[in-house]
Amino acid sequence: GRDNGVLILVAPRDRQVRIEVGYGLEGVLPDGLAGEIIREQAIPAFRNGDFGGGIEATAARVAAIVIAGHVLTDDER
């Protein structure tokens, strides 16, 4: 009922990765921040063939942000 889930999708053969965020977490994990996480955690590891490490690093950063629960202000976005 809170719609506060996060889904990390990885399609290695298609060279695609996405982070989908439920409406209840959009203030904590907006699209821009999700894109930053993909660029900084997932893509560098994936380029080195380390899909497990990239997924783990991505999930760890997402989890830390969600646990902190800080809703970003307009200036922080």
Backbone as XML, in Angstrom:
<?xml version="1.0"?>
<chain id="A" units="angstrom">
  <residue number="1" name="GLY">
    <atom name="N" x="0.790" y="-1.197" z="0.000"/>
    <atom name="CA" x="0.000" y="0.000" z="0.000"/>
    <atom name="C" x="0.838" y="1.269" z="0.000"/>
  </residue>
  <residue number="2" name="ARG">
    <atom name="N" x="2.134" y="1.148" z="0.332"/>
    <atom name="CA" x="2.983" y="2.355" z="0.369"/>
    <atom name="C" x="3.714" y="2.589" z="-0.945"/>
  </residue>
  <residue number="3" name="ASP">
    <atom name="N" x="3.744" y="1.583" z="-1.808"/>
    <atom name="CA" x="4.402" y="1.685" z="-3.117"/>
    <atom name="C" x="5.837" y="2.192" z="-2.958"/>
  </residue>
  <residue number="4" name="ASN">
    <atom name="N" x="6.584" y="1.567" z="-2.062"/>
    <atom name="CA" x="7.945" y="2.036" z="-1.781"/>
    <atom name="C" x="9.007" y="0.998" z="-2.135"/>
  </residue>
  <residue number="5" name="GLY">
    <atom name="N" x="8.783" y="0.287" z="-3.218"/>
    <atom name="CA" x="9.740" y="-0.722" z="-3.652"/>
    <atom name="C" x="10.747" y="-0.178" z="-4.645"/>
  </residue>
  <residue number="6" name="VAL">
    <atom name="N" x="11.830" y="-0.943" z="-4.800"/>
    <atom name="CA" x="12.867" y="-0.622" z="-5.778"/>
    <atom name="C" x="13.190" y="-1.903" z="-6.534"/>
  </residue>
  <residue number="7" name="LEU">
    <atom name="N" x="13.305" y="-1.807" z="-7.849"/>
    <atom name="CA" x="13.628" y="-2.938" z="-8.687"/>
    <atom name="C" x="14.850" y="-2.580" z="-9.527"/>
  </residue>
  <residue number="8" name="ILE">
    <atom name="N" x="15.870" y="-3.418" z="-9.445"/>
    <atom name="CA" x="17.070" y="-3.226" z="-10.259"/>
    <atom name="C" x="17.026" y="-4.277" z="-11.363"/>
  </residue>
  <residue number="9" name="LEU">
    <atom name="N" x="16.978" y="-3.817" z="-12.593"/>
    <atom name="CA" x="16.879" y="-4.707" z="-13.751"/>
    <atom name="C" x="18.187" y="-4.694" z="-14.527"/>
  </residue>
  <residue number="10" name="VAL">
    <atom name="N" x="18.707" y="-5.872" z="-14.818"/>
    <atom name="CA" x="19.947" y="-5.984" z="-15.583"/>
    <atom name="C" x="19.723" y="-6.992" z="-16.710"/>
  </residue>
  <residue number="11" name="ALA">
    <atom name="N" x="19.990" y="-6.559" z="-17.939"/>
    <atom name="CA" x="19.893" y="-7.421" z="-19.111"/>
    <atom name="C" x="21.249" y="-7.374" z="-19.815"/>
  </residue>
  <residue number="12" name="PRO">
    <atom name="N" x="22.191" y="-8.224" z="-19.393"/>
    <atom name="CA" x="23.555" y="-8.147" z="-19.932"/>
    <atom name="C" x="23.642" y="-8.295" z="-21.454"/>
  </residue>
  <residue number="13" name="ARG">
    <atom name="N" x="22.885" y="-9.213" z="-22.005"/>
    <atom name="CA" x="22.961" y="-9.417" z="-23.459"/>
    <atom name="C" x="22.482" y="-8.190" z="-24.231"/>
  </residue>
  <residue number="14" name="ASP">
    <atom name="N" x="21.519" y="-7.484" z="-23.658"/>
    <atom name="CA" x="20.994" y="-6.269" z="-24.295"/>
    <atom name="C" x="21.749" y="-5.022" z="-23.867"/>
  </residue>
  <residue number="15" name="ARG">
    <atom name="N" x="22.709" y="-5.196" z="-22.952"/>
    <atom name="CA" x="23.504" y="-4.091" z="-22.432"/>
    <atom name="C" x="22.613" y="-3.004" z="-21.818"/>
  </residue>
  <residue number="16" name="GLN">
    <atom name="N" x="21.659" y="-3.439" z="-21.001"/>
    <atom name="CA" x="20.708" y="-2.528" z="-20.376"/>
    <atom name="C" x="20.706" y="-2.725" z="-18.862"/>
  </residue>
  <residue number="17" name="VAL">
    <atom name="N" x="20.572" y="-1.630" z="-18.142"/>
    <atom name="CA" x="20.385" y="-1.668" z="-16.693"/>
    <atom name="C" x="19.454" y="-0.517" z="-16.334"/>
  </residue>
  <residue number="18" name="ARG">
    <atom name="N" x="18.526" y="-0.793" z="-15.431"/>
    <atom name="CA" x="17.558" y="0.222" z="-15.004"/>
    <atom name="C" x="17.297" y="0.070" z="-13.519"/>
  </residue>
  <residue number="19" name="ILE">
    <atom name="N" x="16.936" y="1.167" z="-12.906"/>
    <atom name="CA" x="16.463" y="1.157" z="-11.531"/>
    <atom name="C" x="15.064" y="1.748" z="-11.563"/>
  </residue>
  <residue number="20" name="GLU">
    <atom name="N" x="14.078" y="0.936" z="-11.186"/>
    <atom name="CA" x="12.685" y="1.385" z="-11.148"/>
    <atom name="C" x="12.309" y="1.620" z="-9.691"/>
  </residue>
  <residue number="21" name="VAL">
    <atom name="N" x="11.674" y="2.752" z="-9.429"/>
    <atom name="CA" x="11.364" y="3.169" z="-8.060"/>
    <atom name="C" x="9.864" y="3.387" z="-7.930"/>
  </residue>
  <residue number="22" name="GLY">
    <atom name="N" x="9.281" y="2.843" z="-6.865"/>
    <atom name="CA" x="7.862" y="3.060" z="-6.587"/>
    <atom name="C" x="7.595" y="4.511" z="-6.211"/>
  </residue>
  <residue number="23" name="TYR">
    <atom name="N" x="6.370" y="4.953" z="-6.395"/>
    <atom name="CA" x="6.004" y="6.343" z="-6.119"/>
    <atom name="C" x="6.336" y="6.757" z="-4.689"/>
  </residue>
  <residue number="24" name="GLY">
    <atom name="N" x="6.259" y="5.831" z="-3.758"/>
    <atom name="CA" x="6.523" y="6.155" z="-2.359"/>
    <atom name="C" x="7.972" y="6.497" z="-2.067"/>
  </residue>
  <residue number="25" name="LEU">
    <atom name="N" x="8.883" y="6.196" z="-2.998"/>
    <atom name="CA" x="10.310" y="6.505" z="-2.802"/>
    <atom name="C" x="10.852" y="7.536" z="-3.781"/>
  </residue>
  <residue number="26" name="GLU">
    <atom name="N" x="10.011" y="8.102" z="-4.610"/>
    <atom name="CA" x="10.506" y="9.038" z="-5.622"/>
    <atom name="C" x="11.224" y="10.245" z="-5.029"/>
  </residue>
  <residue number="27" name="GLY">
    <atom name="N" x="10.825" y="10.701" z="-3.854"/>
    <atom name="CA" x="11.501" y="11.832" z="-3.228"/>
    <atom name="C" x="12.864" y="11.464" z="-2.665"/>
  </residue>
  <residue number="28" name="VAL">
    <atom name="N" x="13.041" y="10.204" z="-2.308"/>
    <atom name="CA" x="14.302" y="9.718" z="-1.738"/>
    <atom name="C" x="15.250" y="9.259" z="-2.837"/>
  </residue>
  <residue number="29" name="LEU">
    <atom name="N" x="14.708" y="8.645" z="-3.874"/>
    <atom name="CA" x="15.527" y="8.090" z="-4.958"/>
    <atom name="C" x="14.938" y="8.509" z="-6.311"/>
  </residue>
  <residue number="30" name="PRO">
    <atom name="N" x="15.116" y="9.794" z="-6.679"/>
    <atom name="CA" x="14.578" y="10.278" z="-7.953"/>
    <atom name="C" x="15.353" y="9.700" z="-9.140"/>
  </residue>
  <residue number="31" name="ASP">
    <atom name="N" x="14.802" y="9.857" z="-10.325"/>
    <atom name="CA" x="15.407" y="9.298" z="-11.534"/>
    <atom name="C" x="16.844" y="9.744" z="-11.741"/>
  </residue>
  <residue number="32" name="GLY">
    <atom name="N" x="17.131" y="11.004" z="-11.473"/>
    <atom name="CA" x="18.493" y="11.508" z="-11.676"/>
    <atom name="C" x="19.502" y="10.799" z="-10.791"/>
  </residue>
  <residue number="33" name="LEU">
    <atom name="N" x="19.137" y="10.555" z="-9.547"/>
    <atom name="CA" x="20.020" y="9.846" z="-8.627"/>
    <atom name="C" x="20.154" y="8.384" z="-9.039"/>
  </residue>
  <residue number="34" name="ALA">
    <atom name="N" x="19.065" y="7.773" z="-9.497"/>
    <atom name="CA" x="19.132" y="6.397" z="-9.991"/>
    <atom name="C" x="20.099" y="6.309" z="-11.171"/>
  </residue>
  <residue number="35" name="GLY">
    <atom name="N" x="20.035" y="7.283" z="-12.066"/>
    <atom name="CA" x="20.960" y="7.313" z="-13.205"/>
    <atom name="C" x="22.404" y="7.466" z="-12.765"/>
  </residue>
  <residue number="36" name="GLU">
    <atom name="N" x="22.630" y="8.286" z="-11.764"/>
    <atom name="CA" x="23.978" y="8.471" z="-11.227"/>
    <atom name="C" x="24.511" y="7.155" z="-10.650"/>
  </residue>
  <residue number="37" name="ILE">
    <atom name="N" x="23.673" y="6.441" z="-9.935"/>
    <atom name="CA" x="24.079" y="5.152" z="-9.361"/>
    <atom name="C" x="24.452" y="4.179" z="-10.473"/>
  </residue>
  <residue number="38" name="ILE">
    <atom name="N" x="23.662" y="4.138" z="-11.515"/>
    <atom name="CA" x="23.968" y="3.256" z="-12.647"/>
    <atom name="C" x="25.311" y="3.628" z="-13.260"/>
  </residue>
  <residue number="39" name="ARG">
    <atom name="N" x="25.537" y="4.932" z="-13.475"/>
    <atom name="CA" x="26.792" y="5.379" z="-14.100"/>
    <atom name="C" x="28.008" y="5.131" z="-13.216"/>
  </residue>
  <residue number="40" name="GLU">
    <atom name="N" x="27.843" y="5.265" z="-11.899"/>
    <atom name="CA" x="29.001" y="5.172" z="-11.000"/>
    <atom name="C" x="29.243" y="3.773" z="-10.441"/>
  </residue>
  <residue number="41" name="GLN">
    <atom name="N" x="28.187" y="2.988" z="-10.232"/>
    <atom name="CA" x="28.368" y="1.670" z="-9.640"/>
    <atom name="C" x="28.249" y="0.547" z="-10.671"/>
  </residue>
  <residue number="42" name="ALA">
    <atom name="N" x="27.181" y="0.540" z="-11.434"/>
    <atom name="CA" x="26.916" y="-0.584" z="-12.324"/>
    <atom name="C" x="27.813" y="-0.610" z="-13.559"/>
  </residue>
  <residue number="43" name="ILE">
    <atom name="N" x="27.803" y="0.451" z="-14.320"/>
    <atom name="CA" x="28.474" y="0.444" z="-15.621"/>
    <atom name="C" x="29.976" y="0.162" z="-15.532"/>
  </residue>
  <residue number="44" name="PRO">
    <atom name="N" x="30.724" y="0.794" z="-14.624"/>
    <atom name="CA" x="32.157" y="0.473" z="-14.569"/>
    <atom name="C" x="32.427" y="-1.010" z="-14.290"/>
  </residue>
  <residue number="45" name="ALA">
    <atom name="N" x="31.677" y="-1.596" z="-13.385"/>
    <atom name="CA" x="31.867" y="-3.024" z="-13.080"/>
    <atom name="C" x="31.450" y="-3.885" z="-14.268"/>
  </residue>
  <residue number="46" name="PHE">
    <atom name="N" x="30.334" y="-3.548" z="-14.893"/>
    <atom name="CA" x="29.859" y="-4.329" z="-16.031"/>
    <atom name="C" x="30.855" y="-4.284" z="-17.182"/>
  </residue>
  <residue number="47" name="ARG">
    <atom name="N" x="31.479" y="-3.137" z="-17.392"/>
    <atom name="CA" x="32.475" y="-3.022" z="-18.478"/>
    <atom name="C" x="33.657" y="-3.964" z="-18.257"/>
  </residue>
  <residue number="48" name="ASN">
    <atom name="N" x="33.936" y="-4.253" z="-16.983"/>
    <atom name="CA" x="35.016" y="-5.187" z="-16.645"/>
    <atom name="C" x="34.537" y="-6.628" z="-16.564"/>
  </residue>
  <residue number="49" name="GLY">
    <atom name="N" x="33.279" y="-6.867" z="-16.936"/>
    <atom name="CA" x="32.727" y="-8.208" z="-16.911"/>
    <atom name="C" x="32.297" y="-8.675" z="-15.534"/>
  </residue>
  <residue number="50" name="ASP">
    <atom name="N" x="32.290" y="-7.778" z="-14.562"/>
    <atom name="CA" x="31.937" y="-8.128" z="-13.183"/>
    <atom name="C" x="30.467" y="-7.776" z="-12.923"/>
  </residue>
  <residue number="51" name="PHE">
    <atom name="N" x="29.579" y="-8.598" z="-13.450"/>
    <atom name="CA" x="28.154" y="-8.316" z="-13.299"/>
    <atom name="C" x="27.703" y="-8.494" z="-11.857"/>
  </residue>
  <residue number="52" name="GLY">
    <atom name="N" x="28.189" y="-9.510" z="-11.193"/>
    <atom name="CA" x="27.829" y="-9.720" z="-9.794"/>
    <atom name="C" x="28.263" y="-8.561" z="-8.919"/>
  </residue>
  <residue number="53" name="GLY">
    <atom name="N" x="29.500" y="-8.104" z="-9.109"/>
    <atom name="CA" x="30.007" y="-6.975" z="-8.334"/>
    <atom name="C" x="29.262" y="-5.690" z="-8.627"/>
  </residue>
  <residue number="54" name="GLY">
    <atom name="N" x="28.891" y="-5.485" z="-9.889"/>
    <atom name="CA" x="28.137" y="-4.287" z="-10.260"/>
    <atom name="C" x="26.745" y="-4.279" z="-9.661"/>
  </residue>
  <residue number="55" name="ILE">
    <atom name="N" x="26.107" y="-5.436" z="-9.676"/>
    <atom name="CA" x="24.774" y="-5.538" z="-9.083"/>
    <atom name="C" x="24.862" y="-5.342" z="-7.577"/>
  </residue>
  <residue number="56" name="GLU">
    <atom name="N" x="25.860" y="-5.952" z="-6.951"/>
    <atom name="CA" x="26.033" y="-5.808" z="-5.499"/>
    <atom name="C" x="26.303" y="-4.358" z="-5.109"/>
  </residue>
  <residue number="57" name="ALA">
    <atom name="N" x="27.178" y="-3.681" z="-5.836"/>
    <atom name="CA" x="27.497" y="-2.280" z="-5.526"/>
    <atom name="C" x="26.280" y="-1.385" z="-5.743"/>
  </residue>
  <residue number="58" name="THR">
    <atom name="N" x="25.533" y="-1.654" z="-6.800"/>
    <atom name="CA" x="24.328" y="-0.876" z="-7.085"/>
    <atom name="C" x="23.294" y="-1.074" z="-5.976"/>
  </residue>
  <residue number="59" name="ALA">
    <atom name="N" x="23.056" y="-2.318" z="-5.618"/>
    <atom name="CA" x="22.077" y="-2.621" z="-4.568"/>
    <atom name="C" x="22.498" y="-2.023" z="-3.230"/>
  </residue>
  <residue number="60" name="ALA">
    <atom name="N" x="23.795" y="-2.063" z="-2.923"/>
    <atom name="CA" x="24.277" y="-1.506" z="-1.654"/>
    <atom name="C" x="24.056" y="-0.005" z="-1.591"/>
  </residue>
  <residue number="61" name="ARG">
    <atom name="N" x="24.335" y="0.688" z="-2.686"/>
    <atom name="CA" x="24.139" y="2.146" z="-2.687"/>
    <atom name="C" x="22.661" y="2.498" z="-2.609"/>
  </residue>
  <residue number="62" name="VAL">
    <atom name="N" x="21.828" y="1.771" z="-3.353"/>
    <atom name="CA" x="20.384" y="2.004" z="-3.289"/>
    <atom name="C" x="19.889" y="1.767" z="-1.873"/>
  </residue>
  <residue number="63" name="ALA">
    <atom name="N" x="20.313" y="0.672" z="-1.261"/>
    <atom name="CA" x="19.874" y="0.347" z="0.098"/>
    <atom name="C" x="20.283" y="1.428" z="1.088"/>
  </residue>
  <residue number="64" name="ALA">
    <atom name="N" x="21.508" y="1.918" z="0.973"/>
    <atom name="CA" x="21.978" y="2.968" z="1.892"/>
    <atom name="C" x="21.125" y="4.234" z="1.760"/>
  </residue>
  <residue number="65" name="ILE">
    <atom name="N" x="20.772" y="4.581" z="0.541"/>
    <atom name="CA" x="19.956" y="5.773" z="0.306"/>
    <atom name="C" x="18.556" y="5.573" z="0.867"/>
  </residue>
  <residue number="66" name="VAL">
    <atom name="N" x="17.974" y="4.404" z="0.637"/>
    <atom name="CA" x="16.621" y="4.131" z="1.119"/>
    <atom name="C" x="16.599" y="4.081" z="2.650"/>
  </residue>
  <residue number="67" name="ILE">
    <atom name="N" x="17.602" y="3.453" z="3.249"/>
    <atom name="CA" x="17.666" y="3.379" z="4.710"/>
    <atom name="C" x="17.778" y="4.775" z="5.318"/>
  </residue>
  <residue number="68" name="ALA">
    <atom name="N" x="18.594" y="5.636" z="4.700"/>
    <atom name="CA" x="18.745" y="7.006" z="5.203"/>
    <atom name="C" x="17.413" y="7.748" z="5.118"/>
  </residue>
  <residue number="69" name="GLY">
    <atom name="N" x="16.644" y="7.490" z="4.060"/>
    <atom name="CA" x="15.308" y="8.045" z="3.923"/>
    <atom name="C" x="15.239" y="9.550" z="3.779"/>
  </residue>
  <residue number="70" name="HIS">
    <atom name="N" x="16.333" y="10.177" z="3.376"/>
    <atom name="CA" x="16.365" y="11.632" z="3.225"/>
    <atom name="C" x="15.662" y="12.038" z="1.932"/>
  </residue>
  <residue number="71" name="VAL">
    <atom name="N" x="14.606" y="12.805" z="2.056"/>
    <atom name="CA" x="13.902" y="13.306" z="0.877"/>
    <atom name="C" x="14.695" y="14.494" z="0.345"/>
  </residue>
  <residue number="72" name="LEU">
    <atom name="N" x="15.096" y="14.403" z="-0.930"/>
    <atom name="CA" x="15.911" y="15.445" z="-1.536"/>
    <atom name="C" x="15.112" y="16.715" z="-1.774"/>
  </residue>
  <residue number="73" name="THR">
    <atom name="N" x="15.746" y="17.851" z="-1.499"/>
    <atom name="CA" x="15.146" y="19.138" z="-1.805"/>
    <atom name="C" x="15.369" y="19.441" z="-3.285"/>
  </residue>
  <residue number="74" name="ASP">
    <atom name="N" x="14.716" y="20.466" z="-3.802"/>
    <atom name="CA" x="14.908" y="20.853" z="-5.197"/>
    <atom name="C" x="16.366" y="21.192" z="-5.464"/>
  </residue>
  <residue number="75" name="ASP">
    <atom name="N" x="17.028" y="21.864" z="-4.524"/>
    <atom name="CA" x="18.433" y="22.238" z="-4.709"/>
    <atom name="C" x="19.337" y="21.009" z="-4.752"/>
  </residue>
  <residue number="76" name="GLU">
    <atom name="N" x="19.027" y="19.997" z="-3.982"/>
    <atom name="CA" x="19.839" y="18.781" z="-3.960"/>
    <atom name="C" x="19.641" y="17.938" z="-5.216"/>
  </residue>
  <residue number="77" name="ARG">
    <atom name="N" x="18.513" y="18.068" z="-5.854"/>
    <atom name="CA" x="18.255" y="17.321" z="-7.074"/>
    <atom name="C" x="19.065" y="17.904" z="-8.192"/>
  </residue>
</chain>
